Amino acid sequence: MGLLRFIRTTLSLDLRSLALYRFLMGLIIMADVVYRWPDLLDFYTDVGLVPRALFTGEMSMPWSFSLHLANGSLNFITIMFAIQFVFGLMVCLGYKTPWAMFFSYVLNVSVHNRDWLVNNGGDDILRAILFISIFLPLNKCFSLDSALTEKTEEKPQEAHFSTWGLTFLLQAFVIYFVSYILKDHDIWRKDFTGIFYASRLDIFTTPLGFWLREFPLFQKLSTIFTIYLECLGPLLLVFCAVLGRFWWIGRTLVVFLFWVLHIGIILSMWIGVFPYTCIVMWCLFLPAPFWDKIFAVLQHRFEKLTLYFDEECHFCKKAVLILREFFLFSDTKILPAQKYPAVYAQMKKNNSWVITNSKNEKFFKFDAFVTLIKSSPLLCFLAPVFARNPIHKIGSMIYHWVSNHRGEVAKISQFFPIKPARKRIATLSFLYQLAGAFLFMTLFMWNVTTIKVWGIQSPFFQNVARYLHLYQEWNMFAPFPKLDNVWIEVNGKLSDGTDIELLTGVKNVYTIKSEEFYKQVANEHWRKFYLNMSERTDYARYYGGFMCRKWNDRRVRLVENTTLRKLDIVVFSQSNLPDGSRGGINRKMSWTHWCFDEDYKRESRGAQ
């Protein structure tokens, strides 16, 4: 193998890794919908944090396209999120994958543009990899698209190499390497206390994270592991060819180490879907030899089956093709029973499909399905469950129902036609590679401009990245983590004269404890908003209007038969000291908001 061909091999993406990535990315898309679902009213409607009039009047940018701005009602937003969930399911199953991925990207962009105030780094990476994924062959295996595409006699493609694959590689590279460059403080590079300070940010810390604070040596080793992995891991990912024939071991090790990093983040910090998305992203880089060795072991442990179907049944062939695609090895034989008289006679006698094993034993009806499960690397653990009553009895009833209603099932299956394989068109292939190269340069130049100390500007590529919504900054905990804990108090004045803290419901008591505030933070989106609000008065103003609408218009009240007249947003901070103790508490009045103009005018006249 020549050097260039070998380097190309190390930079190629295995189709099985692409399939695993696609399946898990579909789950991420659906999980993101579920994660946002409780806050649809608060984040994406006209009675929420950012009404459409406010967004278009004060926050809109030339590239801020959002379908979710078409209507401000909860019913409309609910339908939009339900559609997004369906496209995520299509991605997961690999059905019309490029279109499902495209619309998943469009809807994610639309959601993020509807309310910027709650976006975070996890949203940036999700948008970016969804866009690149549109142009990757994610449906070549383990998908409905692959199962229902006629196979050619040509040798099947085993790996994918393109400028789009290299762009995805670059995206993974810059997330960590740019983050490493931006972490240029002694806290990360010399003292190795980055994790120490990050773990003391109570708003992010999980119960396990609180416990790990008791082990400073572990935190120091974790900092060393993090900073060196962010530096060396991306380099080894790209230049693993230097390891020679052991390149795939190095690549697998890099994937495993980044999995460890993000699992550690999940266990110790609340930061939303970001680490989960990163874990899924790294699945795409599992090398071909990794899969080859796994499949070599599995193929010796499971029986080879032959599946016979009724050639006159419109959906039977599709069913067995799908079963093979998802649950069996790709070399499993699928044959029309009519071409084998003995098998066909037994098929007609039992009114059933037929499965034979390596011993030429024949299985029919639901027993055939149980045999298939036993020979499936993915489902074999379920075989004892399906073989016993009542599952076996229920399964047999379902099989008989389907067998007796072939006509109705065939009508449904017509929406899943078997399509011929597409022929390669040289001109389109060239344009495909050219577009990938252009995006590669766009991502590269955008990320270079985010390293401010270099002073590089590239207006053209920056604008392209903005309009494609590939803008990103990997400055989390850079140049160092926040050194102080922050919490917020929202003190309200009600129409009956009552003073009340609007987050906790505590009456006539000011200066709530930080622990009480953190308990009110429902998820990563609110966490991000509160942290931004602690630094920006415009966020505090938006929040003041939101709380007035919530209490007075939506009637979500802590005290019945009252109106909210006024609220003060107070920000508290307390520094984390190197010895693990806390400094003094600082109190800052961030914003005063009147819910009614007459109250504001009256107090203004009184102040004069």
C-alpha positions in Angstrom: 0.0 0.0 0.0 1.4 3.4 -1.0 1.9 6.1 1.5 -0.8 8.4 0.1 -3.3 5.5 0.0 -2.4 4.5 3.6 -2.9 8.1 4.8 -6.2 8.2 3.0 -7.2 4.9 4.7 -6.4 6.5 8.1 -8.6 9.5 7.3 -11.5 7.6 5.9 -14.7 7.0 7.9 -16.0 3.4 8.2 -19.6 2.9 7.1 -20.4 1.0 10.3 -19.2 3.9 12.4 -21.3 6.3 10.3 -24.3 4.0 10.9 -23.7 4.0 14.7 -23.2 7.7 14.7 -26.4 8.2 12.7 -28.5 6.0 15.0 -27.2 7.8 18.1 -27.5 11.2 16.5 -31.2 10.5 15.9 -31.6 9.7 19.6 -29.8 13.0 20.4 -32.2 15.0 18.2 -35.2 13.3 19.9 -33.6 13.8 23.4 -33.1 17.5 22.7 -36.8 17.8 21.9 -37.7 16.0 25.1 -35.3 18.1 27.1 -36.8 21.4 25.9 -40.4 20.2 26.1 -41.2 21.4 29.6 -40.1 24.9 28.7 -41.9 25.4 25.4 -44.3 28.0 26.9 -41.5 29.9 28.7 -38.9 30.0 25.9 -40.7 29.9 22.6 -44.2 31.6 22.8 -45.4 35.1 23.0 -46.1 34.9 26.7 -42.6 33.6 27.4 -39.2 35.0 27.9 -38.8 36.5 24.4 -42.1 37.4 22.7 -41.8 37.7 18.9 -42.2 41.4 18.9 -39.3 41.8 21.3 -37.1 39.4 19.3 -37.7 41.0 16.0 -37.4 44.5 17.4 -34.2 44.2 19.5 -32.5 40.9 18.8 -33.0 39.9 15.2 -29.9 39.6 12.9 -29.8 39.3 9.1 -29.0 35.6 9.5 -31.5 34.8 12.3 -34.0 32.8 10.3 -36.5 31.0 12.4 -39.7 29.1 11.4 -40.7 29.2 15.0 -41.3 33.0 14.7 -44.2 32.3 12.3 -46.6 31.9 15.3 -46.4 32.6 19.0 -49.0 30.1 20.3 -48.2 27.1 22.4 -50.1 24.8 19.9 -48.0 25.9 17.0 -44.7 25.5 18.9 -45.8 22.0 20.1 -46.5 20.9 16.5 -43.1 22.2 15.4 -41.3 20.3 18.1 -43.3 17.2 17.4 -42.3 17.4 13.7 -38.7 17.8 14.8 -39.0 14.6 16.9 -40.3 12.7 13.9 -37.4 13.8 11.8 -35.1 12.6 14.6 -36.8 9.2 14.5 -36.3 9.1 10.7 -32.6 9.8 11.2 -32.4 7.1 13.9 -34.0 4.5 11.6 -32.2 5.7 8.5 -35.3 6.5 6.5 -34.8 9.1 3.7 -31.8 10.0 5.7 -30.3 13.0 3.9 -33.7 14.8 3.9 -34.4 13.8 7.5 -30.9 15.1 8.5 -31.5 18.3 6.5 -34.8 19.1 8.1 -33.4 18.2 11.5 -30.7 20.8 10.9 -33.2 23.4 9.7 -35.4 22.9 12.7 -32.5 23.0 15.2 -31.4 26.3 13.7 -34.9 27.5 13.9 -35.2 26.6 17.6 -31.8 28.2 18.4 -32.7 31.4 16.6 -36.1 31.6 18.3 -34.5 32.3 21.7 -30.8 33.0 21.8 -30.8 33.7 25.5 -30.8 30.1 26.4 -28.3 28.7 23.8 -25.0 27.1 24.9 -22.0 25.4 23.5 -23.9 22.1 23.1 -26.2 23.9 20.6 -23.3 25.1 18.6 -21.8 21.7 18.2 -25.1 20.1 17.4 -25.9 22.6 14.6 -22.4 22.2 13.1 -22.3 18.5 13.0 -25.9 18.2 11.8 -25.1 20.4 8.8 -21.9 18.4 7.9 -23.8 15.1 8.4 -26.3 16.0 5.6 -23.5 15.3 3.2 -22.1 12.1 4.7 -23.3 8.6 3.6 -25.0 7.8 6.9 -27.5 5.4 5.4 -25.2 2.9 3.6 -25.7 0.3 6.3 -28.0 -0.4 9.3 -30.8 1.7 7.8 -34.1 1.4 6.1 -32.6 3.2 3.1 -29.9 0.5 2.8 -32.3 -2.4 3.4 -34.7 -1.2 0.6 -32.0 -0.4 -1.9 -31.2 -3.0 -4.5 -27.7 -4.4 -4.1 -25.4 -4.3 -7.1 -22.9 -7.0 -7.9 -20.0 -4.6 -7.4 -17.9 -4.9 -4.3 -19.7 -2.9 -1.6 -18.1 0.3 -0.4 -16.4 -0.2 3.0 -15.2 3.3 3.9 -15.9 6.8 3.0 -13.3 9.4 2.1 -14.3 12.9 1.0 -13.7 16.6 1.7 -16.9 16.4 3.8 -15.4 13.6 5.9 -12.3 15.8 6.4 -14.5 18.7 7.4 -16.1 16.6 10.1 -12.6 15.6 11.2 -11.7 19.3 11.3 -14.8 20.1 13.4 -13.9 17.5 16.0 -10.3 18.8 16.0 -11.1 22.5 16.6 -13.5 21.8 19.4 -10.7 20.5 21.6 -7.5 22.0 20.1 -8.9 25.6 20.0 -10.2 25.0 23.6 -6.6 24.0 24.5 -5.2 27.1 22.9 -7.6 29.4 24.7 -6.8 27.7 28.1 -3.5 29.6 28.3 -3.6 30.4 32.0 -1.5 29.0 34.8 -4.6 27.5 36.3 -4.6 25.0 33.4 -1.0 24.9 32.3 1.1 25.3 35.4 -0.9 25.0 38.7 -3.3 22.3 37.2 -6.2 23.6 39.3 -8.7 24.1 36.5 -10.9 21.2 37.6 -10.5 22.3 41.2 -12.2 25.7 40.4 -14.6 24.2 37.8 -15.9 21.7 40.4 -16.6 24.5 42.9 -19.1 26.2 40.7 -22.1 25.0 42.6 -24.6 25.8 39.8 -23.0 23.1 37.6 -22.0 20.5 40.2 -23.7 17.1 40.6 -23.8 15.2 43.9 -20.8 13.1 42.7 -19.0 16.3 41.8 -19.5 17.6 45.3 -18.1 14.4 46.7 -15.0 14.5 44.4 -14.1 17.9 45.9 -12.7 16.0 48.8 -9.9 14.6 46.7 -7.6 17.5 45.5 -5.0 15.1 44.0 -7.7 13.5 41.8 -8.8 16.9 40.7 -5.2 17.8 39.8 -4.7 14.6 37.8 -8.0 15.2 36.1 -6.8 18.7 35.1 -3.6 17.2 33.7 -5.6 14.5 31.8 -8.0 17.1 30.4 -5.5 19.7 29.2 -3.1 17.2 27.6 -5.9 15.2 26.0 -7.3 18.4 24.4 -3.9 19.1 23.0 -2.6 15.6 22.0 -5.9 13.8 21.3 -6.9 15.9 18.2 -3.4 15.7 16.9 -3.3 11.9 17.1 -6.8 11.7 15.6 -5.5 13.5 12.5 -2.0 12.2 12.3 -2.5 8.6 13.5 -0.7 7.5 10.3 2.6 8.1 12.1 1.8 4.9 14.1 2.1 2.8 11.0 0.1 -0.4 11.0 -1.0 0.3 14.6 -2.8 3.5 13.5 -6.2 2.0 14.2 -5.2 1.2 17.8 -4.1 4.8 18.3 -7.4 6.0 16.8 -9.5 3.7 19.0 -7.5 4.8 22.1 -8.3 8.5 21.3 -12.0 7.7 20.9 -12.0 5.8 24.2 -10.2 8.5 26.1 -12.6 11.2 24.9 -15.5 9.0 25.9 -13.9 8.8 29.4 -13.5 12.6 29.5 -17.2 13.2 28.6 -18.6 10.5 30.8 -16.6 12.1 33.6 -18.2 15.5 32.8 -21.7 13.9 32.7 -21.2 12.4 36.2 -19.7 15.5 37.8 -21.4 18.5 36.0 -24.8 19.5 34.8 -24.2 21.0 31.3 -27.0 19.6 29.2 -26.7 17.6 26.0 -23.1 18.8 25.2 -21.2 15.8 26.5 -23.7 13.4 25.1 -23.4 15.0 21.7 -19.6 14.8 21.9 -19.7 11.1 22.8 -21.9 10.4 19.8 -19.6 12.5 17.6 -16.6 10.4 18.6 -18.4 7.2 17.6 -17.9 8.3 14.0 -14.1 7.9 14.3 -14.1 4.2 15.3 -11.8 2.7 12.6 -12.5 -0.2 10.3 -10.2 -2.7 11.9 -12.0 -2.2 15.2 -15.2 -3.3 13.6 -13.5 -6.1 11.6 -12.2 -7.7 14.8 -15.6 -7.5 16.5 -17.5 -8.9 13.6 -14.9 -11.7 13.2 -15.5 -12.8 16.8 -19.3 -12.5 16.5 -19.6 -14.4 13.2 -18.1 -17.5 14.9 -20.6 -17.4 17.7 -23.9 -17.2 15.8 -25.5 -19.6 13.4 -25.8 -18.8 9.7 -29.5 -18.6 8.7 -31.2 -18.6 5.4 -34.5 -16.7 5.1 -37.1 -17.8 2.6 -40.0 -15.4 1.6 -43.1 -15.6 -0.5 -42.2 -14.0 -3.8 -45.9 -13.2 -4.4 -46.2 -11.3 -1.2 -45.6 -7.6 -1.7 -44.3 -6.8 1.8 -42.6 -10.1 2.7 -39.4 -9.4 0.9 -39.2 -6.0 2.4 -39.7 -7.4 5.8 -36.9 -9.9 5.6 -34.6 -7.4 4.0 -35.2 -5.0 7.0 -34.8 -7.8 9.5 -31.4 -8.8 8.0 -30.3 -5.1 7.8 -30.9 -4.4 11.4 -30.4 -7.7 13.2 -28.4 -10.2 11.2 -25.1 -10.3 9.4 -25.0 -8.8 5.9 -24.1 -12.1 4.3 -27.3 -13.8 5.5 -29.0 -15.4 2.5 -32.5 -14.2 1.5 -34.2 -16.4 -1.1 -37.6 -16.6 -2.8 -39.2 -19.9 -1.7 -40.8 -20.4 -5.1 -37.4 -21.3 -6.5 -37.0 -24.2 -4.0 -40.0 -26.6 -4.4 -39.5 -28.5 -1.1 -39.3 -25.3 0.9 -42.2 -23.8 -1.0 -44.4 -26.8 -0.3 -43.7 -26.5 3.4 -44.3 -22.7 3.3 -47.8 -23.3 1.7 -48.5 -26.1 4.2 -47.7 -23.9 7.2 -48.8 -20.6 5.7 -45.6 -19.1 6.9 -42.2 -17.8 6.0 -39.3 -20.3 6.5 -36.0 -20.0 8.2 -33.3 -22.7 8.0 -30.1 -22.9 10.1 -26.7 -24.5 9.4 -28.2 -28.0 10.3 -30.9 -27.5 7.7 -33.6 -27.4 10.4 -36.7 -25.5 9.4 -38.6 -23.1 11.5 -42.0 -21.5 10.8 -44.2 -18.6 12.0 -43.2 -17.0 15.3 -40.8 -19.8 16.1 -38.8 -18.7 13.0 -38.7 -15.2 14.5 -37.4 -16.6 17.8 -34.7 -18.5 15.8 -33.7 -15.2 14.1 -33.4 -13.5 17.5 -31.1 -16.3 18.8 -28.8 -15.7 15.8 -28.8 -11.9 16.1 -25.8 -10.3 17.7 -28.0 -7.4 18.8 -31.1 -9.3 20.1 -29.8 -12.6 21.2 -30.1 -11.7 24.9 -33.9 -11.4 24.3 -34.3 -15.0 22.9 -35.2 -16.6 26.3 -37.9 -13.9 26.8 -39.5 -14.4 23.4 -39.4 -18.2 23.6 -41.5 -18.3 26.7 -45.2 -17.6 27.4 -46.9 -15.2 27.5 -44.6 -13.4 25.0 -44.5 -16.3 22.6 -48.3 -16.6 22.7 -48.7 -12.9 22.0 -46.1 -13.0 19.3 -47.9 -15.9 17.6 -51.2 -14.1 17.7 -49.6 -11.0 16.1 -48.0 -13.2 13.4 -51.3 -14.9 12.5 -53.0 -11.5 12.3 -50.4 -10.2 9.9 -50.5 -13.4 7.9 -54.3 -13.1 7.6 -54.2 -9.4 6.7 -51.5 -9.3 4.0 -53.5 -7.0 1.8 -53.8 -4.3 4.5 -50.1 -4.6 5.4 -49.1 -4.5 1.7 -50.9 -1.1 1.4 -48.8 0.3 4.2 -45.5 -1.2 2.8 -46.1 0.6 -0.5 -44.7 3.7 1.2 -41.4 1.9 1.5 -40.5 0.8 -2.0 -37.4 -1.0 -3.0 -35.3 1.4 -5.1 -32.5 0.8 -7.5 -29.0 1.8 -6.5 -28.0 5.2 -7.7 -25.3 5.6 -10.3 -22.3 7.8 -9.6 -22.3 11.0 -11.7 -18.8 12.4 -12.1 -19.9 16.1 -12.3 -22.0 15.9 -9.2 -19.2 14.1 -7.4 -16.8 16.9 -8.3 -19.2 19.6 -7.1 -19.8 17.5 -3.9 -16.0 17.5 -3.1 -15.6 21.1 -4.0 -18.4 22.2 -1.6 -16.9 20.1 1.1 -13.5 21.8 0.6 -15.1 25.2 0.7 -16.8 24.4 4.0 -13.5 23.0 5.4 -11.9 26.4 4.7 -14.9 28.2 6.2 -14.7 26.3 9.5 -11.0 26.6 9.6 -11.0 30.4 9.1 -13.9 30.9 11.6 -12.1 29.1 14.4 -8.9 30.9 13.7 -10.6 34.2 14.2 -12.0 33.1 17.6 -8.4 33.0 18.9 -8.3 36.7 19.7 -4.7 37.0 20.6 -3.8 36.1 17.0 -5.7 39.1 15.7 -6.9 37.4 12.5 -10.0 38.5 10.8 -11.8 37.0 7.8 -15.0 38.8 7.1 -16.0 36.7 4.1 -15.7 33.3 5.8 -17.1 34.7 9.1 -20.3 35.8 7.2 -20.6 32.4 5.5 -20.3 30.7 8.9 -23.0 33.0 10.3 -25.5 32.4 7.5 -24.9 28.7 7.6 -25.2 28.9 11.5 -21.8 27.3 11.9 -20.6 30.0 14.3 -18.9 28.5 17.4 -16.6 29.4 20.2 -14.8 26.8 22.3 -14.0 29.0 25.3 -15.8 27.0 28.0 -13.7 27.4 31.2 -11.2 29.4 29.2 -8.8 31.0 29.8 -9.8 29.8 33.3 -13.1 28.7 35.0 -15.2 31.3 36.8 -13.7 31.9 40.2 -16.8 32.8 42.0 -20.2 31.3 42.6 -23.2 33.3 41.5 -26.8 33.3 42.5 -29.8 35.5 42.0 -32.6 36.9 44.1 -35.8 38.2 42.5 -37.6 40.3 45.1 -41.2 41.1 44.2 -43.7 43.6 45.5 -47.4 42.4 45.3 -50.6 44.4 45.1 -51.5 43.5 48.7 -48.2 45.0 49.9 -46.5 41.6 50.4 -42.8 41.2 49.7 -41.9 37.9 48.2 -38.9 36.2 46.6 -40.3 35.1 43.3 -38.0 32.0 42.7 -38.4 30.3 46.1 -41.7 31.8 47.3 -40.2 33.0 50.6 -42.1 35.9 52.0 -40.6 39.0 53.7 -37.1 37.4 53.8 -34.4 38.8 51.6 -30.9 37.4 50.8 -31.8 33.8 50.1 -29.1 31.2 50.4 -27.3 30.1 47.2 -28.4 26.5 47.8 -32.0 27.5 47.6 -31.5 29.3 44.3 -29.7 26.3 42.7 -32.6 24.1 43.6 -34.8 26.3 41.4 -32.6 25.9 38.3 -34.5 23.4 36.3 -32.1 22.6 33.5 -29.1 23.7 31.4 -31.1 26.3 29.5 -32.2 28.1 32.6 -28.7 27.7 34.1 -27.2 29.4 31.0 -29.7 32.2 31.1 -29.3 32.9 34.8 -25.5 33.1 34.4 -25.8 35.5 31.5 -28.4 37.5 33.4 -25.9 37.9 36.3 -23.6 39.8 33.9 -26.0 41.6 31.5 -28.8 44.1 32.3 -30.6 43.5 29.0 -31.1 39.9 30.0 -32.4 41.1 33.4 -34.8 43.5 31.6 -36.2 40.6 29.5 -36.6 38.5 32.6 -38.4 41.2 34.4 -41.0 41.5 31.7 -41.3 37.7 31.6 -42.0 37.5 35.3 -44.7 40.2 35.1 -46.4 38.4 32.2 -46.2 35.0 34.0 -47.7 36.4 37.2 -50.3 38.9 35.8 -51.2 37.5 32.4 -50.7 33.8 32.7 -51.8 33.8 36.4 -49.0 31.6 37.5 -48.9 32.9 41.0 -47.5 32.0 44.3 -50.1 34.1 46.1 -53.7 34.0 44.7 -55.7 37.2 44.0 -52.7 39.4 43.7 -50.9 41.2 40.9 -47.1 41.6 40.7 -46.3 45.3 40.7 -42.6 45.5 40.8 -39.5 43.3 41.1 -35.8 43.8 41.9 -33.2 41.5 40.5 -30.2 41.2 42.8 -27.0 39.3 41.9 -24.8 37.8 44.6 -21.3 36.4 44.1 -18.8 34.7 46.4 -15.3 33.9 45.3 -13.7 30.4 45.6 -10.3 30.6 47.3 -7.3 28.4 46.5 -7.5 26.6 49.8 -11.1 25.5 49.1 -12.8 28.1 51.4 -15.1 30.9 50.3 -14.6 34.6 50.3 -17.0 37.3 51.3 -20.4 37.7 49.6 -20.9 40.6 47.2 -24.4 42.0 46.5 -25.2 44.0 43.3 -28.6 45.4 42.3 -28.9 44.4 38.6 -32.3 45.6 37.6 -35.6 47.1 38.9 -38.6 46.3 36.8 -42.1 47.8 37.1 -45.0 45.7 35.7 -47.3 48.8 35.2 -46.4 52.2 33.8 -48.4 54.0 36.4 -46.3 52.5 39.2 -43.1 53.6 37.4 -44.3 57.1 36.8 -45.5 57.5 40.4 -42.2 56.3 41.9 -40.3 58.5 39.4 -42.3 61.6 40.4 -41.8 60.7 44.1 -38.0 60.4 43.6 -37.9 63.8 42.1 
